[in-house]
């Protein structure tokens, strides 16, 4: 069985009728439940739930503190390469755009790592454009060998790989996978992905499960909100996460909530995802998936991020650049515009002011690093204080 079976079922549902069937009585009933099923999730995503965001927020905060405590894990992305063979209508790295492409050398990777590590961060997410010729799994593996000297946790966000390739990267020191489906609605997916291997919907949809089978400690999924009706996309994302949680209980399943941001082209999103809609999505995710991590990126403005830290968020990016080598090099092309440009120490100060403990390190890779002393497994919280 694959989650694709659920996708097929979801696309046959009469959503316009279904959303209208939920009432305030349904939402109040669901808020009293300890465990939610698909019907409960739909009630919380429906228009009927909009007047009950405060009640949802109170329950979401209690659940978050119960399962995650008063901590916020911090990380930053690091872009290794922007070569891409896909034509995606919403991305600056699309193959149709003519700009000087970059790929970091291993020495440049080390320089980036030193600069990022100097901020105190020990969790990093490495990204590439989707090009098997310019940034194959072997290149990513060599970069990971360098990064293991500086970071206790290295996650990847690259083109979908095979289970065997994921396993090779896990052995090299990668412990987490992030991969967005972008949009779950198949017809919209085909329209947005004009050319390249990313057009193969099933290959991308099944990739997180291949990561689970390969033994990654964590797998993070999400939809790029705005590409299609946000209620349907949030429903599919949450059900995908529940599917992975149930099938691979040894893997930590997380969700991201990225909204579309300006980029090099002129694409306009099809669905308006307001701040209130984003809040409703976060709260529905938390109540449906109490144990799932929820990541909030710098796509969102600082004031909104500050407001959301108590509503179910468990992981935030800080000190972000979306350019290849953006921490040490100049003149790169960003994948998208960020909205919160604060440095790591500024995010740290904000979290302390909110009564939260910033976590820079809560995981050590179990295998012996290739260029540094052996790390023994333990739970450790480092802060800049």
N, C-alpha and C positions, 0 to 999 in steps of 0.2 A: 504494500500500500504506500502511496505517496500523498503528500498534501495536495497534489494536483487534483485528486478525486474530490477534495473539499472545494477547490476553486471551481470546478465544473458545477458542483451543486449550488454554490453561492451565486453563480452567474444566472441561474435559472429562477432565483427568488423574485417575487413581485415587490421590489423594495418600496415603491411609492405607496403601495397599499399597506405594507408591513409597518413602515415607520409611523403612519398615522394611527395604527391600531393601539399603540402604547399610550397610556394615560398616566396622570399623576398617581393614581392608585397603584399602577404597576411599578412605577419608580420607587414609591415608598415601600412597597413589598420587597423589592429587590434590595433596598438598602438595609433591610432587617436580616437578610440572609448572610450566612457565614461563607458559603461556597456558591459561586455563580456558574450557571451553564450558559450556553449560547444565547438562549432567550433573555437571560438576565443582562448579558453584555449588550444585546441590541436595545434593551430598555434604557440602559445608561447612555447609549449613543444617540438615542432618538430625540426629536424635538421636545418631547414631554419632559425630559430630564433637565432642560435648560434652566428652569426656575429653581432647581435643587442642587446647583453647583456648590453652594456653601455646605450643605449637609454631606454631599459627596466628598468635599475637601476635608471635612473633619474626620470622616472615616478613613480616607486615604492617608492622612497624616498619622493616625493611630497605627494603621497597618505598616506604614513605612518605618516608624520608630520601633515597632515590635520586631520586625524582621531585619532591619538594617541599623538600628540605633541612631544616634545623632551625628552621623559621619557623612562626608561627601568625598567620594574618590575623584581625584583630579588626574587628568591626562592631557596630552597634546598630540595632534597629528603631525607627521613628518612625511613630506612628499619626496619620493625618491626619483620619479620620472613622470613626464607628461606625454610621452608618445602614446598615441591611441589609433586603432584601426577602425573604430566604430563611428558612425554618424548618428549621434543622439541629438535631438533637436533642442535640448535644454542645457547642454554642458559646454563649457569653454574649451575643454580638451578634445572636442569632436574633431574628427579627421578633416573636416571641410575648412577649418580655420588655419590660415597661414600665419604662423608666428614661430619664432625660434624655439624649437623643442629642446628640453634639457633631460639629462640623465646623470645622476650623481656618480662620481667615481667613489671607490671605497674610502679614499682619503677625505673626500668631501663629506661622505656619510659620517666619518669619525668627527669631523669638525662640527657638523650639525649636532651630533650626539653630545659632544662636550658642551656646547652652548646650551642645549636644552637641559642636560643633567645639572648644569650649574644653577638652575632655578630651583632645584630640589625635587623635581618630578622624577619618578621611577617607573611610571607606566607610559607607554608610547604606542601610538597607532601609526603604522607605516602604510603609505598609499602609493599607487602607481596608476598611470593610464593603462588601458587594456591593449597591450601589444605583446604577444608571445615572443616576437623576434627581438624587441628592444628591452623588455623587462620580463624575461621568463622566470619560472620558479627557481631556476639555478642562480639567477642574479639576485633575487630576493633572499635566497638562502645565504649567499655570500655577505649580503648587507646585514643579515641577522647575526652572523658570526661577529661582526664588528659591534653591533648594538648591544650584544650580550655583555660587553664590558661595562656598560653604563646603566642598563635598565633591568629591573627585576621582572618586568612583564612586557612582552613584545607581542602586539596583535597586528594582524594584517587586514588591509582592505584593497584587494587586487581583483583581477578578473577571475571568474569561477575556474577552479582547478579540479582535478580528479582526486579521488580518495587517496590514491597512492602519493600524489604530489603534496596534498595536505599533510599526510603522515610524514613525509620527508622534511617538511618545514617544521612540524612539531618536534621531530627528533633534533633538528638544528636549534631549537629554542623558542619557537613561536608557541604561545599558549592560548591565543584568542583569535577568532575570526569575526570580522564585521562584513556583512554583505547585504545591501539593500536590493529588494526586488524592484525598486523604483515605483512601479505601479502594478497592482495585481490584476486589474481588468485587462483581459487579453487583447481585445480589439484596440484599446488605447495604447497598450504596450507596443503593438505592431506599428502603430502610427508614429509613435515617438522614437522608435529605433529603426532608422531608415536603412542602414547598411552596417554590415559587420557581424561577427559571431554573437554579439549581444542580442541580436534579433531572435535567437533561439530561447524562447520563453522557459521551457522545461529545464534546460541546462542551468539557468540561473536559479529557478525556483527550488531545484533539488540540491543546489550547492551547499546551503547551510546544513542539510542533513548529512552530506558527505563529510563536512567538517566535524560533525558530531561523531560519525563513525570513525574518523581518523584519530579521535581522542583529544581534541582541543578542550581545554578547561572551560572556555566560555565561547558562546556563539551569539552574536548580536545581529538582529534583523530590523527592517523598517521599510516604510514606504515614503517616497518623496511627496509630502503632502501638498496638494494643489494640482497634481497631474490629472486627477479624476475626483469624483465625488468623495469628499473626505470621510463621510460616515461609512461608506462601503469599504474604502481602503483601510480605515482603522479597524473595522470588523475583521477583514481578511488578515491583517497583520497580527491582531491579537489571537485569532484562532490558529494561525501558523505557529506563533510562539507556544501556545498551549499544546499543540500537536508535538512540537519538539520536546517540550518539558516532559510530557507523558511518555514519550518513546525513548528519551535519553535522559533519565533522571540524574545521571552522574555529571551531566554538563550544565553549567550555569547559562540559562537563556536570558538574553536581555533584549530590550527594544530601544530604538531611537525614534525621535519625532521631528525629523528635519522638514522645515517648510521651504518651498522654492525661494531662491534668492537670485538677484540680478547676476548676469554672467556676460560673456563676450557677445552673444547673439541677441536676438530680439524676440525670443519665445515668451508668450504670455500664458500663465497657468490657467487651466480650465475651471478650477474651483477656488473660490475665495475662502481661505482658511483664516478666519478672524482670530484675535487673541482669545476670545471666549470659546471658540471652537477648539483651539489648541488646548486650553485648560480642560475642557470636557473630555477630550481624547486622553490626556494624561491621567485624569481621575478614573476614567473607565478602565484604562489599562491596569492601574494599581488595584482597583477593586476586583477585577477579573483575574489578575495574576499577582497576588500579594508577594510572591517570592522573586519576581522578575526584576532585574535591574532596569532602570529607565535613564537613558542618557540625554543630556541637553547640550546642544552645540552652540557655538558663537554665531550661528545663523540668526539667533534671536538677540534683540537689543539688551543692553545691560540692565535697564530698569525692569524689564519683563523677566529676565533670568533671575534677578534678585527676588522677585515676587514669587517665582515658581519653586524655589529651593525647598519649601516645606510641603509641597503638594504631591510628592511621590517621586521626585527626582533623586537619584542615588549617585549619579556620575556626571561630571561637567568637564568640558575642555577649557583650557586656559592658555594664554600666551600663544595664540594661534596664528599661523600663516598657512594659506592654501596655495602657495607657490612652491615649486621645486627648489629646495635649498633656501627657503624663505627666511630661515633663522640666521644664515651667515652670508648668503649670496644676494645679489641685487639684479633687478631687471627681469624677474620671472613673470609669467602670466598666471594670475590666480584662477583656480577652478571656479570659484564663485566669490562674491563679496561677503565678508563677514560683517556682523553688526556690533559685536562686542570685542573691542580691541584691547581690553585690559590685560595687563601683565599678570604673571602668576601670583606675585605678592599682593596685587590689588584684589584678585579673586579670593585669596587667602584671608585678607583683612575683612572682606565682606562676609565671608562665611563665619568667621569668629564673631562678628557683630550680630549675626543672625542666630548665634547659639549653636553653631555646627562646627564639627572638627574636620578640617581638611585632611584627607588621607593621601599621602604621596606614594605610599608603598604598603600593600597588604597581601603581597604574593611573592614567593620566591620560586623560580624554576627549579624543578626537582633534579634535573640532570645537571651534570657539572659543566659550568661555563667553559668555553674554549680558551679564553684569554684572561681569566681572573680567578681568584681563589674560590674554592668550593663553597657553594651556598647551601646551608642546611635549611630544610623546610621549617617554617614557623610563621606565626601571624604577627606582623610588626606594623606599627603606625608611626610614620615619620612626619614631623611638621617642621615648619620654618621657625617656630617659636623656640 
